[in-house]
Amino acid sequence: MARRRRALSLSALIRSRALQRGILGSSPLWRAIAIVVFGRRFLKRIFGKTPEDLGTEKLTAGQLVQVAAIAPPTRQERREARRRRA
């Protein structure tokens, strides 16, 4: 029985072509596309936000967890905090 090829998403197809024709091949257009595509992913990985683990707890039956977000400080509050530190 023959295997069916999966249809690649557009972004996967562009990454694949950029790698094959630009990095491994000699096409300057695809090389530029590869730099943009892989550079963007690389920068996102380095400078992207990382989730912060605040803690873990084991819950027993009947216990509840309440999660609340703290509002970020306003620009004025950030300035005042900076002045206090200096």
Number of C-alpha atoms within 10 A of each C-alpha: 3 4 5 6 6 6 8 10 9 9 10 11 12 16 17 14 18 25 19 16 16 20 17 11 13 11 13 13 11 20 20 13 18 22 15 13 16 14 12 11 12 12 10 11 11 9 8 10 8 8 6 6 6 5 5 6 6 5 9 7 5 5 7 8 7 4 6 6 5 6 6 8 10 9 9 9 11 12 12 11 12 10 9 8 7 5
